[in-house]
């Protein structure tokens, strides 16, 4: 999550990753047959996937211009560039470091999203939870990084973070609070 540039592709496709993607697609197809397809979850998975394809093809801005970087956000606030602040607080959730990073994030989103969107919250409240947990977790990372920098740990404020893990972590906390999973389960 922090500071790693995308891993260059070597040779052919990752067979285990392809099997995992096929398994996720089978689950989505089964849900669509029962009219239980979680719309917000599928839309988020599609958006993440499209951005990742854009990353691999070079059609979206590079990670270095988008990633969650506390020093870059501080500089943008200092100069009044709130477009950059917005971009660096929201967009990193849709960027991923490599194939396995996006696969694990999307599998986590799929598992947690189905339970929250179809069962406990509904699509509208789930979309609000997605936005809230992503923005607040990113703000928390920036604040803690800047505080650590003030105490002499400058490394954290210069790191670059991407991925949907922060938002998905908020889903797990919400599921625990609503009683849909025991606190001892770690996913």
Buried (B, 14 or more C-beta within 10 A) or exposed (E): BBBBEBEEEEEEEBEEBEEBBEEBEEBBEEBEEEEEBBEBBBBBBEEBBEBBEBBEEEEBEEBEEBBBBBBBBBEBEEEEBEEBBEBBBBBBBBBBBBBBBBBBBBBBBBBBBBBBBBBBBEBEBBBEBBEEBBBBBBEEBBEEBBEBBEEEEEEBBBBBBBBBBBBBBBBBEBBBEEEEEEEEEEE
